[in-house]
């Protein structure tokens, strides 16, 4: 299992799998073939089906802006290894093929090819929640301490950068107004919701503030702003909203927030390694569901939960999103994606409370629900993954009521 540095990626939205991943693949290929001037990039499956709404073509064209580029879209052709596939070719001056490379954007901005399963070095020897919990029990350690053991002290500097980027996305998103790009004419709501939240008191104020935080990050992502994948761009609003909420209302110190980020990263990493965080592969349960699990576990740790209560909270975050489809309208990370981030953040608070009321014992383990999520995703019809072919994405004529 690779470093959580590969899970938390600071970059521009709107999609880690459709924007950040293809851009990374294009940059790597161009670096190897910088001496050539003609290139061909073919997008397959989900990358082609929702690529225009996710700005896939724009990201690739920016990389090859000084070169001759032929961009080909094949939305109905799916390669066997992963639905997010792109094939890159370079040619010499005589038009002869120099290199051909097929890459797969597996979620969270990560890229693999036909020769590799993981793009980065594995640093975690334990790869299931059960095994890590057993280690924590035997060594009387917390989940974040296992992260520290495997990552080293430098992880704190990295997580500090991640937390700074998350805070900046919230602050910028709450100040931005206007219409989001893409054709849906969807207005940004975070600023207005935050203004209204200030007029409330008690639980209504706190919950409304949480909504405004999640909206802020998700709207920044939809507008192509800078966010942190947690675990993806499409689900980037859940964890920052929960952490910022606890910082504002409970005055947690930075060190506590960073420890919560470490635990959340471990939770997301387990799912990424044993299942998937790609909406094109398993639906939105692998994005918003995993984000909710990460945020639920982080919140429970912040409130002093045991390692078993943290696991229970994270398990609920994933379990109660099982089967969630990925059906972005017009291929944009806006409807239903933005609201899903908001309500996943609210759910994370519920899971935290529920887990803390318990002793942490429950019937279905986090590892079992992770396995179930993957099986459910594979069973989902292709139309209900990130293809904009079914569900809400197939509806026509949207009006505000």
N, C-alpha and C positions, 0 to 999 in steps of 0.2 A: 504494500500500500504506500503510495507516494506522499510527499509532503503536503500539508494543508496550504502551502504556498501555491500549489497548483489548483486548489479549490477556490481560494480567495484571489481573484484577479481584478486589479483596478484598470478600468478601461471604459470605452464609450459604448453605449447601447446602440440599437435596441435589443440585440440578441447575442448571447455568448456563443451559441451553436451556429447561428446563421450569419453573424457579423464578425465577431472576434475570432472565431475559429478559422473561417475561410481567409480572413485577412492574414492570420498567422501563417497559414499554409502557403498563401501567395508570396508572402515576404521570404519565407524559407526557400521557396523554389526560385524566386528571382535572385536571391543571394548566390545560389549555386550556378545560375545561368545569366549573370549580370552582363556578360560579354555578347549576348545575343539580343536581337531587336524584335523578333516576331514570336508571339506567344498565343496559345489557344487554351482556354479554360472551359471545360464542360461541367455544368452543374446537374446533378442527378437527384431524383426523388424529392424529398422534402426541401432540400436546399433550393431546388428549382421551383417547387410548388408555391412556397411562401417567401421565396428569396427577394422578390421585388418589394414586398411590404416590410421585410426585415433588413432592407438595404444591403443585401448580399452583393449584388452587382456593383453598387456604388463603392463598397469596401474594396473589392477586387480591382476595379478600374482605377481607384486612387493609388494602389500599389504599382500598377503597370502604366501610370499616366505618361511616362516618357517613352513608352514602348508601343509597338503595334500589337493590338489585342483583339482576338476574336472570341467573344463570349457566347457560349451556346447553352440553351436551356432545355433540359429533358425531364420535365416533371413526372412523366408517366413511367420512366425507366428507373428502377430501384436496383442498386447493387447489393449483393448478398450480405456483405459484412455489416453495413450500417446504412440507414436511410439518408443520412447526411453525407453524401459523397461528392467529391469533385476530382476531375482528372485534368492535370496540367501538362502542357506540352511546350517545348521550346524548339525553335528552328534556326538553322544558320542562314547565311545570306543567299545560299543556293536553294533554300526551301526544304532542306533535308532535316528530318527529325533528329534532334540532338538528345533530348531526354523526355521521357514520359513518366509521370508519377501520379498515382491515385492516392488521395488522402481522404480521411474520414473525420468529420467534426463530431466528436462523441459527447459534447456537452460541456458547459463551463469554460469554453474557450480552448479545450484540449484537442490535440490532433494526433491521430495514429495513422499508420499505413498498413499495407498487407504483410509487412515483415514484423511489425511491432504491435503489441497489445496495450502497452502503456508508454507514453512519451517521456516519462521521467523515471528517475531512479527510485526504487522501493526502499523506504527507510523504516517502515513499521513492521515488526516481526509478528505482531498479533493483528488479525484482520477481521475479527468478529467482536460484537459487543460482549457476548458471553465470555470470551477469552480475556478481554480487557477488564471486565468486571472481576473476574477471578484473580487476575494479576493485582488489581487495586486492593482486593480483600486480603490477599496473602501479604502484600507489602504495606498495608495500611496507608494507601495513597488515594488521591483524588484523580478524576479523569484528566483534568488539565495537567496534572503532574506526569502522567504517562506521555502526553504530548511534549512536555518540556524535556523528558528523558530522551525521546526519539529525535526531537528537532534541535535541541541545544538552546542555550541562552539567547542566541540571535533571533529566536522566534518572537521575542517581545518587541524588538525594534520593528519587525515586519508587521506584527499585529497592531502596533501603534500607528503605522502608516495606513493600515486598513481602517482602523477606527476613525482616523482623521478624515479619510475619504468618505466614509459613511456619514459622518457629521456634516461635512461640506455639502453632500448631496441633499441632505434634509434641509439645511439652511437655504441653499440655492433654490431648491424646489418649492419651498414655502414662500419665497419671494417672487417667483416667476408666475406670470399670468398669461392669458391668451389661449390661442388654439393650438392643439398638438398637430404636427404635420402628418400627412398620409391620406387624407381624403374623407375620414369619418367626421371631421369638424368637431372633434371632441374637445371641450374646454378643460383647461387645467382647473382643479378644484381645491388643491391643497391650501392655497392662500386664503380663500374664502372660508374653508372649514376651520382653519386656524384662528381666523378673526372671530368666528362664531363661538369656537371653543373657549376663548378668553372671557366670554360673557356668562359662561356657565360656572357652576360650583360643584364640589363634591364628585361623586362617581361619574356624572355626566361630563364634567370638564376633563377628567383624566381619560375617559374612553374616547372622547372627541379629539383630544390632543393626539392620542395614539393613531387615530384614523388619519389625521393631517400629516403625521410623520411618514406613515406608509405611503400615502398618496404622493407626498413630495418626492420620495426616491423613485417610485414607479413612474411618475410623470417625467422626471428627469431622464430616466432610461428611455421612455417612449419618444422623447424629444432628441435622443442622441447624445445626452449629456454624460458626464463621467460618474460612474457608479462602481460598486464592487459586486462581483458575482458571489451569490450566497444562497444556493450554490450556482445559480445561473443569473443572467440578466433579467429574464422574465419573472423571476422570483426574488429580485434583489431588494424589495422593499420591506420584507417581513422581519428579518433579523435586525437591521438597523433601527427599525421603528421600536422594537422591543427593548433594545439596549438603550436607545435615546430616552425612551419613556422611563426606564429605571434610573437613568442618570438624572433626569429632570425632577422626578417625583420622590425618589428615594435617596438621592444624593450619593450614589455609589462612587467610590474612588476609581480612577482610571485603571489601577492594577486589578480591581475586581472585574471591570468590564473586559479587560484583555484576557483574563482567565476564562471568563464566560465565552469569549470569542474562540479561545483554544478548544474548549469543550464542544462548542457548536461545530467547529471545523472538523473535529474528530468524528462527530455524528454524521456529518455530511460525507466525509471521506469513506466511512464504512459502507454507506449506501452506494456511493460512486464505484467502489471497488467490487462489491458483491452483487450489485444490480445495475442501476443506471440513473443518471440525472438528466437524460436527454428527452425532451418532449416529443421528438420525432420517433423515439424508440419505445417509450413507455407511457406517453401522454403527460398531462400536467401533474399527475400524482408524483412524478419524478422531479418536478420543479417546485411547485408551490407546496406539495406534500412534504418534500424533504426540507424545504425552507422552514415550514411550520415545525417539523421535528427538531431542527437545529435551534430555532427560537424557543421552543418549549423547554428543551433541555437547558439552554442558557439561562432562562428565567428561573427555573427551579434551582439551579446552582446558586444564582444570585440571592435567592431567598433561603439559602442554607440547607437545601435538600441533600439527602444522602445520595450516594452513587446509584442506589436502586430506585430512588424516587426520580432522579434525573433520567434514568433509562426508561422508567414507566412514562414519564412526561413525553419524552421523545417518541416512544412507541405509539402513544395516542396521536401525536402529531402526524405520523405517517399512516396509522391504521384508519383514521377517520377521513383520509383523503384518497383511500383506495378506489381505483376505478375512475378517478377524475380525468376527464378527456381534455385534449388540447385542441381547441377549435377557434383560433384567432380570426376575428372578422377582418377580411381583406388582407390577411397575413400580417396584420399589425399587432404589436405587443401593447394593445390598448383595451379592447373589449374581447373577452371578459377579464383579461389579465390584471389590469390595474386594481379593480375591485377585489379580485381574489387575493391579492397581496394584503389588502386592508383587513379582510375577514380572517385570513390565516393568522395575522398578527393578533387579532382579538381572540381567536381560538387558542393561541399559544398561552395567553393569560389564563384561560379556562383550564387548560391542561396542567399548568403550573399549580393552580389552586387545588385541583382534584388530586394530583399526585401527592401534594404536601399533606392533604387530609388522610392519605393512606399510609401504610408502612412500607410501601414500595413493592409489595408482593402482588402479582397478577398472573393471569393464565397464559397470555400470548406474549412471547418475548420480542424484543426489537429485531433480533435476527430472523425470527419467523415471519414477522410482518414485512421485512425487507425482501425475503425470498418470495413471499406472496405478491408483493408489489411488482416484482419483475415478471412473475408468471402472468399476472393480470395484464400487465403492459403488452406482453407478447400475444395474449389472447385478444386484445382490443383490435377491432377492425381498423384498417389503415386509415379509413375516413375520419376516425376519431383521434388521430395523432396529429402531428404538426404538418398538416397538408392543406388545411382550409377547405376540405372536401365535404365535411359533415358537421352535424351539430349546429351551434350558433353561426358558424362560419358560412353555412349554406343558406341562411336566411337572406331575403332580399327586402330592400326598402326600409331603412332605419329612420325613425323620427323620434323626437323628444316629446314625452307625454307628461 
